[in-house]
Amino acid sequence: MIRKLTKIACAAAMLATTQMSLAQESRPILTQATAKKMADACENHARSKGWKIIIAIVDSGGVLKQYTRMDDSFLISVVVSQMKANTSAGVPVSSRKFGEIAKTMAPGLEFTPNTATFPGGLPIMAGGAHIGGIGVSGATGDQDEECAQVALDAVKDVLK
C-alpha cells in the first residue's frame, strides 16, 4: 500500500511540475481568427487574378486550422496544399527552400512523407516562434507562393 501511494505521489509531483512549466511557458499560437483572416486575404488575391486555388493552414503540430477550396479548383490541390502547409509547419522554411535543401544538402529528404519540395508553402512565424504553415495550390508554384505571402502580409501586425 505504501509503495502504491509513493508511486501516486511521484506521479502527481511530476504532473504538477509539468503543468507549472507549461503555465510559465508563454508561446504564441495560431488562432482561428488569424488563420481565417489569412485565408480570406489569399482567396481575395487569387480571385482578383483569376486563379482557382485551395488554401490549407495548419498549426505548429501540422493540424488543419483553416481550409478553403475555391469553386472549380483542381481536386489534386486538396492534397498538395496540405503537403505544402505541413512542410512549412514542420520546418521554418518555405516548401521551395525545403526542396532546394533536399536536392543540394540532404538527398533523400524529398521522399519524406507528406512534404512538398516545390513553391506554395510558407512558414507562419510570430514573435520569432514557428507557429504553423500555409500551403496554397492550384495556380503555378510562384503564384501559389505569392498568394501565401499575401496571406502572411495580411496578418503581419498580429504576428509580431
C-alpha positions in Angstrom: 0.0 0.0 0.0 2.8 2.4 0.9 4.6 1.6 -2.4 1.4 2.3 -4.3 0.9 5.7 -2.5 4.6 6.6 -3.2 4.1 5.9 -6.9 0.9 8.0 -6.9 2.7 10.9 -5.1 5.6 10.8 -7.5 3.2 10.8 -10.5 1.3 13.8 -9.0 4.5 15.7 -8.4 5.7 15.1 -12.0 2.3 16.2 -13.3 2.4 19.4 -11.2 5.9 20.2 -12.3 4.9 19.7 -15.9 1.8 21.9 -15.5 3.8 24.6 -13.8 6.5 24.7 -16.6 3.7 24.7 -19.3 2.0 27.6 -17.5 5.2 29.6 -17.3 6.0 29.0 -21.0 4.2 31.7 -23.0 4.4 31.0 -26.6 2.2 32.4 -29.4 -0.3 30.2 -31.1 -2.1 30.4 -34.4 -5.6 31.4 -33.6 -8.7 30.6 -35.7 -9.3 34.3 -36.3 -5.8 34.8 -37.6 -6.0 31.7 -39.9 -9.3 32.8 -41.3 -8.0 36.4 -42.0 -5.1 34.8 -43.8 -7.3 32.5 -45.9 -9.6 35.4 -46.8 -6.7 37.6 -47.9 -5.3 34.8 -50.0 -8.6 33.9 -51.6 -9.4 37.5 -52.4 -6.0 37.9 -54.1 -6.4 34.7 -56.1 -9.9 35.8 -57.2 -8.6 39.2 -58.4 -6.0 37.3 -60.5 -8.4 34.7 -61.8 -6.7 31.9 -60.1 -8.7 28.9 -58.6 -6.8 27.7 -55.6 -7.0 25.7 -52.4 -5.6 27.1 -49.1 -4.6 24.9 -46.2 -3.4 26.5 -42.9 -2.0 24.3 -40.2 -0.8 24.9 -36.7 2.7 24.0 -35.4 1.6 20.4 -34.9 0.5 20.1 -38.5 -3.2 20.0 -37.6 -5.5 21.7 -40.1 -6.7 25.0 -38.7 -8.3 26.6 -41.8 -9.1 25.2 -45.2 -10.6 26.9 -48.2 -11.4 25.4 -51.6 -12.4 27.8 -54.3 -15.0 26.7 -56.8 -13.7 24.7 -59.7 -10.2 24.3 -58.3 -8.2 21.2 -59.1 -9.0 18.2 -56.9 -5.4 17.2 -56.6 -4.7 20.5 -55.0 -6.6 19.3 -51.9 -3.7 17.1 -51.0 -0.9 19.2 -52.4 -2.0 22.3 -50.4 -1.9 20.3 -47.2 1.5 18.8 -48.1 2.9 22.3 -48.7 1.4 23.6 -45.4 2.7 20.5 -43.5 6.2 21.1 -44.9 6.4 24.7 -43.7 4.9 23.8 -40.4 7.5 21.1 -39.9 10.5 23.2 -40.7 10.7 27.0 -40.6 11.4 27.4 -44.3 9.3 27.6 -47.5 8.4 24.4 -49.3 10.6 25.8 -52.2 13.6 26.1 -49.8 12.9 22.7 -48.4 13.2 21.3 -52.0 16.5 23.2 -52.5 17.9 21.8 -49.3 16.7 18.3 -50.2 18.4 18.5 -53.6 21.7 20.0 -52.5 22.4 19.2 -48.9 20.2 16.2 -47.9 19.4 13.9 -50.8 16.5 11.7 -50.0 14.8 14.3 -47.8 12.4 14.9 -50.7 10.9 11.5 -50.1 9.7 12.4 -46.6 6.0 11.5 -46.4 3.5 14.4 -46.5 6.0 17.0 -47.6 6.4 19.1 -50.8 9.6 20.3 -52.5 8.1 23.0 -54.7 6.7 26.5 -54.2 3.5 27.4 -52.4 4.2 26.6 -48.7 5.4 29.2 -46.2 6.1 29.0 -42.5 4.0 31.1 -40.1 6.2 32.9 -37.6 5.1 35.0 -34.6 7.5 36.8 -32.3 10.3 34.6 -33.5 8.3 31.4 -32.8 7.3 29.0 -35.6 3.6 28.6 -35.1 2.4 26.8 -38.3 2.4 26.8 -42.1 0.3 27.8 -45.0 0.0 25.9 -48.3 -1.6 27.1 -51.5 -2.1 25.0 -54.6 -3.9 25.4 -57.9 -2.1 28.1 -59.8 1.6 28.0 -60.8 4.1 27.4 -57.9 5.2 31.0 -58.0 1.6 32.2 -58.0 0.7 29.9 -55.1 3.7 31.3 -53.1 2.6 34.8 -53.9 -0.8 34.1 -52.6 0.6 32.6 -49.4 2.8 35.7 -48.9 -0.3 37.9 -49.3 -1.9 35.9 -46.5 1.1 36.4 -44.2 1.2 40.1 -45.1 -2.5 40.5 -44.1 -1.7 39.4 -40.5 1.8 40.8 -40.0 0.7 43.1 -37.3 -1.0 40.3 -35.4 2.1 38.0 -35.8 4.6 40.5 -34.3 
